[in-house]
Each structure stands twice: as C-alpha cells, then as structure tokens.
Amino acid sequence: MPQSTTTIQTVSDPDRERLFARMSTVLRLTGLGRSTIYRLISEDKFPAQVRIGTRAVGWRWSDLERWSAARPTITH
C-alpha cells in the first residue's frame, strides 16, 4: 500500500495575515515575554517589528522563521 504524507498548509485570506504576526502571536509562538522581546530587539538578537498601520506594528513571518531556525537547540 502506498504511504501518504500529510502536509499542513496555512491558507489565510487575505495573505497579509500570513505576512505579519502581531505581538500576541509572537508571544505565544516564542514563549518569550513582551519585555524580553523588546530587550532582544535592542540587542539585535530578535527581528525588529515593522509598521503595518498608523498605530499598528507586526513582525514579518519570514524574519521570525529565520530567527527560530538560527536558535541553538538543546539535546539531552
């Protein structure tokens, strides 16, 4: 019997939702606190936010994915 693979794709409408993550999403995904994120930004150790509206900022998903991939992993 042929094996099947499952691919999970996130489709959002509009695509803008997938391009940027807001603070609440960044907090949930990273497990970091708000002050830690801003401290890491000031130390150039976390992607900087970008303005996505007059009073709104977000993070590019591509920047977050690149940051996550570059983090050291702990193995036991």
N, CA, C and O atoms as a Maestro MAE file, in Angstrom:
{
 s_m_m2io_version
 :::
 2.0.0
}

f_m_ct {
 s_m_title
 :::
 protein
 m_atom[304] {
  # First column is atom index #
  i_m_mmod_type
  r_m_x_coord
  r_m_y_coord
  r_m_z_coord
  i_m_residue_number
  s_m_chain_name
  s_m_pdb_residue_name
  s_m_pdb_atom_name
  i_m_atomic_number
  :::
  1 25 0.830 -1.167 0.000 1 A "MET " " N  " 7
  2 3 0.000 0.000 0.000 1 A "MET " " CA " 6
  3 2 0.884 1.243 0.000 1 A "MET " " C  " 6
  4 15 1.840 1.296 0.775 1 A "MET " " O  " 8
  5 25 0.610 2.244 -0.832 2 A "PRO " " N  " 7
  6 3 1.450 3.438 -0.870 2 A "PRO " " CA " 6
  7 2 1.316 4.239 0.420 2 A "PRO " " C  " 6
  8 15 0.242 4.334 1.015 2 A "PRO " " O  " 8
  9 25 2.442 4.809 0.825 3 A "GLN " " N  " 7
  10 3 2.417 5.652 2.008 3 A "GLN " " CA " 6
  11 2 1.950 7.048 1.613 3 A "GLN " " C  " 6
  12 15 2.252 7.539 0.525 3 A "GLN " " O  " 8
  13 25 1.215 7.665 2.508 4 A "SER " " N  " 7
  14 3 0.788 9.033 2.237 4 A "SER " " CA " 6
  15 2 1.446 9.954 3.238 4 A "SER " " C  " 6
  16 15 1.701 9.582 4.383 4 A "SER " " O  " 8
  17 25 1.711 11.139 2.792 5 A "THR " " N  " 7
  18 3 2.272 12.143 3.683 5 A "THR " " CA " 6
  19 2 1.256 13.255 3.821 5 A "THR " " C  " 6
  20 15 0.527 13.576 2.883 5 A "THR " " O  " 8
  21 25 1.222 13.826 4.984 6 A "THR " " N  " 7
  22 3 0.300 14.917 5.245 6 A "THR " " CA " 6
  23 2 1.075 16.209 5.326 6 A "THR " " C  " 6
  24 15 2.040 16.317 6.083 6 A "THR " " O  " 8
  25 25 0.665 17.168 4.565 7 A "THR " " N  " 7
  26 3 1.273 18.479 4.590 7 A "THR " " CA " 6
  27 2 0.257 19.451 5.150 7 A "THR " " C  " 6
  28 15 -0.880 19.522 4.684 7 A "THR " " O  " 8
  29 25 0.678 20.193 6.149 8 A "ILE " " N  " 7
  30 3 -0.205 21.188 6.731 8 A "ILE " " CA " 6
  31 2 0.129 22.526 6.109 8 A "ILE " " C  " 6
  32 15 1.264 22.997 6.193 8 A "ILE " " O  " 8
  33 25 -0.850 23.128 5.491 9 A "GLN " " N  " 7
  34 3 -0.673 24.434 4.885 9 A "GLN " " CA " 6
  35 2 -1.608 25.407 5.566 9 A "GLN " " C  " 6
  36 15 -2.762 25.088 5.853 9 A "GLN " " O  " 8
  37 25 -1.109 26.572 5.816 10 A "THR " " N  " 7
  38 3 -1.944 27.621 6.365 10 A "THR " " CA " 6
  39 2 -2.348 28.532 5.235 10 A "THR " " C  " 6
  40 15 -1.509 29.169 4.599 10 A "THR " " O  " 8
  41 25 -3.633 28.587 4.994 11 A "VAL " " N  " 7
  42 3 -4.140 29.475 3.960 11 A "VAL " " CA " 6
  43 2 -4.961 30.536 4.662 11 A "VAL " " C  " 6
  44 15 -5.917 30.235 5.377 11 A "VAL " " O  " 8
  45 25 -4.579 31.760 4.450 12 A "SER " " N  " 7
  46 3 -5.313 32.830 5.097 12 A "SER " " CA " 6
  47 2 -5.811 33.806 4.050 12 A "SER " " C  " 6
  48 15 -5.207 33.981 2.991 12 A "SER " " O  " 8
  49 25 -6.892 34.415 4.365 13 A "ASP " " N  " 7
  50 3 -7.457 35.393 3.464 13 A "ASP " " CA " 6
  51 2 -7.715 36.644 4.266 13 A "ASP " " C  " 6
  52 15 -8.568 36.605 5.154 13 A "ASP " " O  " 8
  53 25 -7.070 37.705 4.031 14 A "PRO " " N  " 7
  54 3 -6.123 37.940 2.948 14 A "PRO " " CA " 6
  55 2 -4.727 37.433 3.297 14 A "PRO " " C  " 6
  56 15 -4.458 37.071 4.442 14 A "PRO " " O  " 8
  57 25 -3.848 37.411 2.310 15 A "ASP " " N  " 7
  58 3 -2.487 36.923 2.505 15 A "ASP " " CA " 6
  59 2 -1.713 37.776 3.511 15 A "ASP " " C  " 6
  60 15 -0.744 37.308 4.109 15 A "ASP " " O  " 8
  61 25 -2.139 39.016 3.695 16 A "ARG " " N  " 7
  62 3 -1.475 39.910 4.645 16 A "ARG " " CA " 6
  63 2 -1.393 39.278 6.025 16 A "ARG " " C  " 6
  64 15 -0.409 39.488 6.735 16 A "ARG " " O  " 8
  65 25 -2.395 38.513 6.422 17 A "GLU " " N  " 7
  66 3 -2.412 37.867 7.732 17 A "GLU " " CA " 6
  67 2 -1.215 36.932 7.884 17 A "GLU " " C  " 6
  68 15 -0.673 36.802 8.981 17 A "GLU " " O  " 8
  69 25 -0.805 36.294 6.827 18 A "ARG " " N  " 7
  70 3 0.315 35.357 6.883 18 A "ARG " " CA " 6
  71 2 1.656 36.074 6.782 18 A "ARG " " C  " 6
  72 15 2.679 35.522 7.187 18 A "ARG " " O  " 8
  73 25 1.667 37.278 6.257 19 A "LEU " " N  " 7
  74 3 2.917 38.002 6.107 19 A "LEU " " CA " 6
  75 2 3.406 38.594 7.422 19 A "LEU " " C  " 6
  76 15 4.610 38.731 7.636 19 A "LEU " " O  " 8
  77 25 2.472 38.945 8.305 20 A "PHE " " N  " 7
  78 3 2.830 39.617 9.542 20 A "PHE " " CA " 6
  79 2 2.199 38.932 10.746 20 A "PHE " " C  " 6
  80 15 1.075 38.434 10.679 20 A "PHE " " O  " 8
  81 25 2.940 38.918 11.842 21 A "ALA " " N  " 7
  82 3 2.425 38.389 13.107 21 A "ALA " " CA " 6
  83 2 2.357 39.549 14.086 21 A "ALA " " C  " 6
  84 15 3.284 40.356 14.163 21 A "ALA " " O  " 8
  85 25 1.274 39.635 14.827 22 A "ARG " " N  " 7
  86 3 1.121 40.675 15.843 22 A "ARG " " CA " 6
  87 2 1.736 40.198 17.150 22 A "ARG " " C  " 6
  88 15 2.074 39.021 17.283 22 A "ARG " " O  " 8
  89 25 1.884 41.091 18.104 23 A "MET " " N  " 7
  90 3 2.570 40.797 19.365 23 A "MET " " CA " 6
  91 2 1.992 39.576 20.072 23 A "MET " " C  " 6
  92 15 2.753 38.732 20.546 23 A "MET " " O  " 8
  93 25 0.679 39.459 20.153 24 A "SER " " N  " 7
  94 3 0.088 38.324 20.875 24 A "SER " " CA " 6
  95 2 0.505 36.995 20.257 24 A "SER " " C  " 6
  96 15 0.736 36.020 20.971 24 A "SER " " O  " 8
  97 25 0.600 36.957 18.954 25 A "THR " " N  " 7
  98 3 1.029 35.738 18.267 25 A "THR " " CA " 6
  99 2 2.514 35.471 18.522 25 A "THR " " C  " 6
  100 15 2.910 34.330 18.759 25 A "THR " " O  " 8
  101 25 3.332 36.520 18.475 26 A "VAL " " N  " 7
  102 3 4.765 36.377 18.718 26 A "VAL " " CA " 6
  103 2 5.012 35.871 20.139 26 A "VAL " " C  " 6
  104 15 5.859 35.005 20.356 26 A "VAL " " O  " 8
  105 25 4.274 36.409 21.097 27 A "LEU " " N  " 7
  106 3 4.411 35.954 22.486 27 A "LEU " " CA " 6
  107 2 4.081 34.473 22.601 27 A "LEU " " C  " 6
  108 15 4.811 33.714 23.238 27 A "LEU " " O  " 8
  109 25 2.988 34.072 21.990 28 A "ARG " " N  " 7
  110 3 2.547 32.677 22.065 28 A "ARG " " CA " 6
  111 2 3.529 31.738 21.355 28 A "ARG " " C  " 6
  112 15 3.844 30.665 21.869 28 A "ARG " " O  " 8
  113 25 4.002 32.136 20.194 29 A "LEU " " N  " 7
  114 3 4.884 31.268 19.413 29 A "LEU " " CA " 6
  115 2 6.281 31.132 20.014 29 A "LEU " " C  " 6
  116 15 6.875 30.055 19.963 29 A "LEU " " O  " 8
  117 25 6.801 32.205 20.577 30 A "THR " " N  " 7
  118 3 8.170 32.168 21.088 30 A "THR " " CA " 6
  119 2 8.241 31.727 22.542 30 A "THR " " C  " 6
  120 15 9.257 31.186 22.978 30 A "THR " " O  " 8
  121 25 7.183 31.952 23.285 31 A "GLY " " N  " 7
  122 3 7.216 31.666 24.711 31 A "GLY " " CA " 6
  123 2 7.958 32.732 25.498 31 A "GLY " " C  " 6
  124 15 8.197 32.574 26.696 31 A "GLY " " O  " 8
  125 25 8.322 33.813 24.830 32 A "LEU " " N  " 7
  126 3 9.023 34.912 25.467 32 A "LEU " " CA " 6
  127 2 8.025 35.949 25.969 32 A "LEU " " C  " 6
  128 15 6.887 36.008 25.504 32 A "LEU " " O  " 8
  129 25 8.461 36.755 26.913 33 A "GLY " " N  " 7
  130 3 7.637 37.849 27.398 33 A "GLY " " CA " 6
  131 2 7.851 39.095 26.563 33 A "GLY " " C  " 6
  132 15 8.840 39.212 25.839 33 A "GLY " " O  " 8
  133 25 6.917 40.024 26.671 34 A "ARG " " N  " 7
  134 3 6.973 41.278 25.917 34 A "ARG " " CA " 6
  135 2 8.284 42.035 26.189 34 A "ARG " " C  " 6
  136 15 8.952 42.470 25.250 34 A "ARG " " O  " 8
  137 25 8.649 42.191 27.458 35 A "SER " " N  " 7
  138 3 9.870 42.950 27.772 35 A "SER " " CA " 6
  139 2 11.117 42.225 27.262 35 A "SER " " C  " 6
  140 15 12.084 42.869 26.855 35 A "SER " " O  " 8
  141 25 11.098 40.899 27.281 36 A "THR " " N  " 7
  142 3 12.234 40.136 26.757 36 A "THR " " CA " 6
  143 2 12.375 40.346 25.259 36 A "THR " " C  " 6
  144 15 13.486 40.502 24.752 36 A "THR " " O  " 8
  145 25 11.262 40.349 24.557 37 A "ILE " " N  " 7
  146 3 11.299 40.577 23.108 37 A "ILE " " CA " 6
  147 2 11.889 41.949 22.802 37 A "ILE " " C  " 6
  148 15 12.762 42.070 21.943 37 A "ILE " " O  " 8
  149 25 11.421 42.981 23.497 38 A "TYR " " N  " 7
  150 3 11.953 44.325 23.244 38 A "TYR " " CA " 6
  151 2 13.418 44.451 23.653 38 A "TYR " " C  " 6
  152 15 14.177 45.176 23.010 38 A "TYR " " O  " 8
  153 25 13.822 43.758 24.711 39 A "ARG " " N  " 7
  154 3 15.238 43.769 25.105 39 A "ARG " " CA " 6
  155 2 16.088 43.104 24.026 39 A "ARG " " C  " 6
  156 15 17.143 43.619 23.657 39 A "ARG " " O  " 8
  157 25 15.623 41.951 23.518 40 A "LEU " " N  " 7
  158 3 16.365 41.256 22.463 40 A "LEU " " CA " 6
  159 2 16.426 42.089 21.186 40 A "LEU " " C  " 6
  160 15 17.435 42.064 20.481 40 A "LEU " " O  " 8
  161 25 15.361 42.823 20.881 41 A "ILE " " N  " 7
  162 3 15.387 43.716 19.713 41 A "ILE " " CA " 6
  163 2 16.470 44.771 19.896 41 A "ILE " " C  " 6
  164 15 17.236 45.049 18.973 41 A "ILE " " O  " 8
  165 25 16.532 45.358 21.090 42 A "SER " " N  " 7
  166 3 17.531 46.409 21.337 42 A "SER " " CA " 6
  167 2 18.955 45.859 21.285 42 A "SER " " C  " 6
  168 15 19.898 46.603 21.016 42 A "SER " " O  " 8
  169 25 19.115 44.557 21.542 43 A "GLU " " N  " 7
  170 3 20.435 43.909 21.479 43 A "GLU " " CA " 6
  171 2 20.690 43.290 20.096 43 A "GLU " " C  " 6
  172 15 21.682 42.586 19.909 43 A "GLU " " O  " 8
  173 25 19.812 43.546 19.142 44 A "ASP " " N  " 7
  174 3 19.899 42.975 17.786 44 A "ASP " " CA " 6
  175 2 19.927 41.454 17.802 44 A "ASP " " C  " 6
  176 15 20.632 40.831 17.008 44 A "ASP " " O  " 8
  177 25 19.155 40.853 18.715 45 A "LYS " " N  " 7
  178 3 19.078 39.400 18.819 45 A "LYS " " CA " 6
  179 2 17.689 38.867 18.484 45 A "LYS " " C  " 6
  180 15 17.426 37.673 18.622 45 A "LYS " " O  " 8
  181 25 16.808 39.755 18.043 46 A "PHE " " N  " 7
  182 3 15.444 39.376 17.667 46 A "PHE " " CA " 6
  183 2 15.022 40.307 16.542 46 A "PHE " " C  " 6
  184 15 15.410 41.475 16.535 46 A "PHE " " O  " 8
  185 25 14.234 39.814 15.589 47 A "PRO " " N  " 7
  186 3 13.817 40.679 14.479 47 A "PRO " " CA " 6
  187 2 13.052 41.907 14.982 47 A "PRO " " C  " 6
  188 15 12.235 41.815 15.898 47 A "PRO " " O  " 8
  189 25 13.332 43.036 14.373 48 A "ALA " " N  " 7
  190 3 12.617 44.263 14.711 48 A "ALA " " CA " 6
  191 2 11.223 44.237 14.094 48 A "ALA " " C  " 6
  192 15 11.000 43.631 13.046 48 A "ALA " " O  " 8
  193 25 10.303 44.899 14.758 49 A "GLN " " N  " 7
  194 3 8.951 44.986 14.235 49 A "GLN " " CA " 6
  195 2 8.897 45.991 13.089 49 A "GLN " " C  " 6
  196 15 9.770 46.849 12.959 49 A "GLN " " O  " 8
  197 25 7.874 45.876 12.270 50 A "VAL " " N  " 7
  198 3 7.672 46.802 11.156 50 A "VAL " " CA " 6
  199 2 6.293 47.437 11.314 50 A "VAL " " C  " 6
  200 15 5.366 46.815 11.833 50 A "VAL " " O  " 8
  201 25 6.173 48.659 10.868 51 A "ARG " " N  " 7
  202 3 4.898 49.363 10.948 51 A "ARG " " CA " 6
  203 2 3.962 48.813 9.877 51 A "ARG " " C  " 6
  204 15 4.312 48.776 8.697 51 A "ARG " " O  " 8
  205 25 2.771 48.387 10.293 52 A "ILE " " N  " 7
  206 3 1.796 47.850 9.339 52 A "ILE " " CA " 6
  207 2 0.524 48.691 9.299 52 A "ILE " " C  " 6
  208 15 -0.426 48.362 8.589 52 A "ILE " " O  " 8
  209 25 0.515 49.745 10.043 53 A "GLY " " N  " 7
  210 3 -0.616 50.663 10.063 53 A "GLY " " CA " 6
  211 2 -0.229 51.905 10.833 53 A "GLY " " C  " 6
  212 15 0.894 52.016 11.324 53 A "GLY " " O  " 8
  213 25 -1.155 52.835 10.938 54 A "THR " " N  " 7
  214 3 -0.876 54.074 11.640 54 A "THR " " CA " 6
  215 2 -0.471 53.822 13.081 54 A "THR " " C  " 6
  216 15 0.476 54.426 13.585 54 A "THR " " O  " 8
  217 25 -1.196 52.924 13.744 55 A "ARG " " N  " 7
  218 3 -0.901 52.616 15.145 55 A "ARG " " CA " 6
  219 2 -0.661 51.130 15.368 55 A "ARG " " C  " 6
  220 15 -0.908 50.613 16.458 55 A "ARG " " O  " 8
  221 25 -0.186 50.451 14.349 56 A "ALA " " N  " 7
  222 3 -0.007 49.004 14.461 56 A "ALA " " CA " 6
  223 2 1.365 48.584 13.958 56 A "ALA " " C  " 6
  224 15 1.855 49.086 12.946 56 A "ALA " " O  " 8
  225 25 1.974 47.653 14.687 57 A "VAL " " N  " 7
  226 3 3.236 47.066 14.257 57 A "VAL " " CA " 6
  227 2 3.083 45.553 14.259 57 A "VAL " " C  " 6
  228 15 2.194 45.001 14.906 57 A "VAL " " O  " 8
  229 25 3.955 44.907 13.533 58 A "GLY " " N  " 7
  230 3 3.964 43.452 13.485 58 A "GLY " " CA " 6
  231 2 5.347 42.975 13.098 58 A "GLY " " C  " 6
  232 15 6.253 43.771 12.850 58 A "GLY " " O  " 8
  233 25 5.491 41.684 13.053 59 A "TRP " " N  " 7
  234 3 6.761 41.071 12.666 59 A "TRP " " CA " 6
  235 2 6.537 40.275 11.398 59 A "TRP " " C  " 6
  236 15 5.506 39.618 11.245 59 A "TRP " " O  " 8
  237 25 7.493 40.329 10.490 60 A "ARG " " N  " 7
  238 3 7.408 39.511 9.274 60 A "ARG " " CA " 6
  239 2 7.580 38.051 9.667 60 A "ARG " " C  " 6
  240 15 8.501 37.703 10.406 60 A "ARG " " O  " 8
  241 25 6.683 37.192 9.165 61 A "TRP " " N  " 7
  242 3 6.789 35.762 9.446 61 A "TRP " " CA " 6
  243 2 8.134 35.240 8.989 61 A "TRP " " C  " 6
  244 15 8.746 34.419 9.672 61 A "TRP " " O  " 8
  245 25 8.602 35.704 7.847 62 A "SER " " N  " 7
  246 3 9.883 35.214 7.321 62 A "SER " " CA " 6
  247 2 11.020 35.547 8.284 62 A "SER " " C  " 6
  248 15 11.926 34.733 8.465 62 A "SER " " O  " 8
  249 25 10.990 36.727 8.905 63 A "ASP " " N  " 7
  250 3 12.020 37.088 9.877 63 A "ASP " " CA " 6
  251 2 11.940 36.202 11.116 63 A "ASP " " C  " 6
  252 15 12.966 35.768 11.639 63 A "ASP " " O  " 8
  253 25 10.722 35.934 11.586 64 A "LEU " " N  " 7
  254 3 10.540 35.083 12.761 64 A "LEU " " CA " 6
  255 2 10.993 33.651 12.486 64 A "LEU " " C  " 6
  256 15 11.613 33.017 13.339 64 A "LEU " " O  " 8
  257 25 10.683 33.146 11.294 65 A "GLU " " N  " 7
  258 3 11.089 31.787 10.939 65 A "GLU " " CA " 6
  259 2 12.614 31.694 10.842 65 A "GLU " " C  " 6
  260 15 13.204 30.708 11.283 65 A "GLU " " O  " 8
  261 25 13.244 32.705 10.273 66 A "ARG " " N  " 7
  262 3 14.706 32.725 10.156 66 A "ARG " " CA " 6
  263 2 15.341 32.792 11.553 66 A "ARG " " C  " 6
  264 15 16.326 32.103 11.818 66 A "ARG " " O  " 8
  265 25 14.779 33.623 12.447 67 A "TRP " " N  " 7
  266 3 15.280 33.727 13.822 67 A "TRP " " CA " 6
  267 2 15.144 32.389 14.531 67 A "TRP " " C  " 6
  268 15 16.073 31.944 15.204 67 A "TRP " " O  " 8
  269 25 14.004 31.752 14.385 68 A "SER " " N  " 7
  270 3 13.756 30.478 15.038 68 A "SER " " CA " 6
  271 2 14.718 29.395 14.550 68 A "SER " " C  " 6
  272 15 15.230 28.604 15.343 68 A "SER " " O  " 8
  273 25 14.955 29.368 13.252 69 A "ALA " " N  " 7
  274 3 15.844 28.354 12.672 69 A "ALA " " CA " 6
  275 2 17.291 28.546 13.130 69 A "ALA " " C  " 6
  276 15 18.052 27.582 13.212 69 A "ALA " " O  " 8
  277 25 17.667 29.786 13.428 70 A "ALA " " N  " 7
  278 3 19.049 30.076 13.822 70 A "ALA " " CA " 6
  279 2 19.296 29.853 15.307 70 A "ALA " " C  " 6
  280 15 20.445 29.877 15.747 70 A "ALA " " O  " 8
  281 25 18.248 29.637 16.083 71 A "ARG " " N  " 7
  282 3 18.412 29.440 17.531 71 A "ARG " " CA " 6
  283 2 19.074 28.110 17.811 71 A "ARG " " C  " 6
  284 15 18.789 27.118 17.140 71 A "ARG " " O  " 8
  285 25 19.951 28.079 18.789 72 A "PRO " " N  " 7
  286 3 20.571 26.797 19.145 72 A "PRO " " CA " 6
  287 2 19.539 25.850 19.759 72 A "PRO " " C  " 6
  288 15 18.622 26.284 20.456 72 A "PRO " " O  " 8
  289 25 19.695 24.579 19.497 73 A "THR " " N  " 7
  290 3 18.793 23.594 20.079 73 A "THR " " CA " 6
  291 2 19.516 22.850 21.199 73 A "THR " " C  " 6
  292 15 20.727 22.638 21.148 73 A "THR " " O  " 8
  293 25 18.756 22.469 22.191 74 A "ILE " " N  " 7
  294 3 19.304 21.740 23.338 74 A "ILE " " CA " 6
  295 2 18.902 20.283 23.187 74 A "ILE " " C  " 6
  296 15 17.722 19.958 23.059 74 A "ILE " " O  " 8
  297 25 19.889 19.425 23.204 75 A "THR " " N  " 7
  298 3 19.607 17.986 23.141 75 A "THR " " CA " 6
  299 2 20.148 17.331 24.391 75 A "THR " " C  " 6
  300 15 21.173 17.739 24.938 75 A "THR " " O  " 8
  301 25 19.450 16.325 24.824 76 A "HIS " " N  " 7
  302 3 19.878 15.610 26.038 76 A "HIS " " CA " 6
  303 2 20.309 14.217 25.682 76 A "HIS " " C  " 6
  304 15 20.705 13.450 26.559 76 A "HIS " " O  " 8
  :::
 }
 m_bond[303] {
  # First column is bond index #
  i_m_from
  i_m_to
  i_m_order
  :::
  1 1 2 1
  2 2 3 1
  3 3 4 2
  4 3 5 1
  5 5 6 1
  6 6 7 1
  7 7 8 2
  8 7 9 1
  9 9 10 1
  10 10 11 1
  11 11 12 2
  12 11 13 1
  13 13 14 1
  14 14 15 1
  15 15 16 2
  16 15 17 1
  17 17 18 1
  18 18 19 1
  19 19 20 2
  20 19 21 1
  21 21 22 1
  22 22 23 1
  23 23 24 2
  24 23 25 1
  25 25 26 1
  26 26 27 1
  27 27 28 2
  28 27 29 1
  29 29 30 1
  30 30 31 1
  31 31 32 2
  32 31 33 1
  33 33 34 1
  34 34 35 1
  35 35 36 2
  36 35 37 1
  37 37 38 1
  38 38 39 1
  39 39 40 2
  40 39 41 1
  41 41 42 1
  42 42 43 1
  43 43 44 2
  44 43 45 1
  45 45 46 1
  46 46 47 1
  47 47 48 2
  48 47 49 1
  49 49 50 1
  50 50 51 1
  51 51 52 2
  52 51 53 1
  53 53 54 1
  54 54 55 1
  55 55 56 2
  56 55 57 1
  57 57 58 1
  58 58 59 1
  59 59 60 2
  60 59 61 1
  61 61 62 1
  62 62 63 1
  63 63 64 2
  64 63 65 1
  65 65 66 1
  66 66 67 1
  67 67 68 2
  68 67 69 1
  69 69 70 1
  70 70 71 1
  71 71 72 2
  72 71 73 1
  73 73 74 1
  74 74 75 1
  75 75 76 2
  76 75 77 1
  77 77 78 1
  78 78 79 1
  79 79 80 2
  80 79 81 1
  81 81 82 1
  82 82 83 1
  83 83 84 2
  84 83 85 1
  85 85 86 1
  86 86 87 1
  87 87 88 2
  88 87 89 1
  89 89 90 1
  90 90 91 1
  91 91 92 2
  92 91 93 1
  93 93 94 1
  94 94 95 1
  95 95 96 2
  96 95 97 1
  97 97 98 1
  98 98 99 1
  99 99 100 2
  100 99 101 1
  101 101 102 1
  102 102 103 1
  103 103 104 2
  104 103 105 1
  105 105 106 1
  106 106 107 1
  107 107 108 2
  108 107 109 1
  109 109 110 1
  110 110 111 1
  111 111 112 2
  112 111 113 1
  113 113 114 1
  114 114 115 1
  115 115 116 2
  116 115 117 1
  117 117 118 1
  118 118 119 1
  119 119 120 2
  120 119 121 1
  121 121 122 1
  122 122 123 1
  123 123 124 2
  124 123 125 1
  125 125 126 1
  126 126 127 1
  127 127 128 2
  128 127 129 1
  129 129 130 1
  130 130 131 1
  131 131 132 2
  132 131 133 1
  133 133 134 1
  134 134 135 1
  135 135 136 2
  136 135 137 1
  137 137 138 1
  138 138 139 1
  139 139 140 2
  140 139 141 1
  141 141 142 1
  142 142 143 1
  143 143 144 2
  144 143 145 1
  145 145 146 1
  146 146 147 1
  147 147 148 2
  148 147 149 1
  149 149 150 1
  150 150 151 1
  151 151 152 2
  152 151 153 1
  153 153 154 1
  154 154 155 1
  155 155 156 2
  156 155 157 1
  157 157 158 1
  158 158 159 1
  159 159 160 2
  160 159 161 1
  161 161 162 1
  162 162 163 1
  163 163 164 2
  164 163 165 1
  165 165 166 1
  166 166 167 1
  167 167 168 2
  168 167 169 1
  169 169 170 1
  170 170 171 1
  171 171 172 2
  172 171 173 1
  173 173 174 1
  174 174 175 1
  175 175 176 2
  176 175 177 1
  177 177 178 1
  178 178 179 1
  179 179 180 2
  180 179 181 1
  181 181 182 1
  182 182 183 1
  183 183 184 2
  184 183 185 1
  185 185 186 1
  186 186 187 1
  187 187 188 2
  188 187 189 1
  189 189 190 1
  190 190 191 1
  191 191 192 2
  192 191 193 1
  193 193 194 1
  194 194 195 1
  195 195 196 2
  196 195 197 1
  197 197 198 1
  198 198 199 1
  199 199 200 2
  200 199 201 1
  201 201 202 1
  202 202 203 1
  203 203 204 2
  204 203 205 1
  205 205 206 1
  206 206 207 1
  207 207 208 2
  208 207 209 1
  209 209 210 1
  210 210 211 1
  211 211 212 2
  212 211 213 1
  213 213 214 1
  214 214 215 1
  215 215 216 2
  216 215 217 1
  217 217 218 1
  218 218 219 1
  219 219 220 2
  220 219 221 1
  221 221 222 1
  222 222 223 1
  223 223 224 2
  224 223 225 1
  225 225 226 1
  226 226 227 1
  227 227 228 2
  228 227 229 1
  229 229 230 1
  230 230 231 1
  231 231 232 2
  232 231 233 1
  233 233 234 1
  234 234 235 1
  235 235 236 2
  236 235 237 1
  237 237 238 1
  238 238 239 1
  239 239 240 2
  240 239 241 1
  241 241 242 1
  242 242 243 1
  243 243 244 2
  244 243 245 1
  245 245 246 1
  246 246 247 1
  247 247 248 2
  248 247 249 1
  249 249 250 1
  250 250 251 1
  251 251 252 2
  252 251 253 1
  253 253 254 1
  254 254 255 1
  255 255 256 2
  256 255 257 1
  257 257 258 1
  258 258 259 1
  259 259 260 2
  260 259 261 1
  261 261 262 1
  262 262 263 1
  263 263 264 2
  264 263 265 1
  265 265 266 1
  266 266 267 1
  267 267 268 2
  268 267 269 1
  269 269 270 1
  270 270 271 1
  271 271 272 2
  272 271 273 1
  273 273 274 1
  274 274 275 1
  275 275 276 2
  276 275 277 1
  277 277 278 1
  278 278 279 1
  279 279 280 2
  280 279 281 1
  281 281 282 1
  282 282 283 1
  283 283 284 2
  284 283 285 1
  285 285 286 1
  286 286 287 1
  287 287 288 2
  288 287 289 1
  289 289 290 1
  290 290 291 1
  291 291 292 2
  292 291 293 1
  293 293 294 1
  294 294 295 1
  295 295 296 2
  296 295 297 1
  297 297 298 1
  298 298 299 1
  299 299 300 2
  300 299 301 1
  301 301 302 1
  302 302 303 1
  303 303 304 2
  :::
 }
}
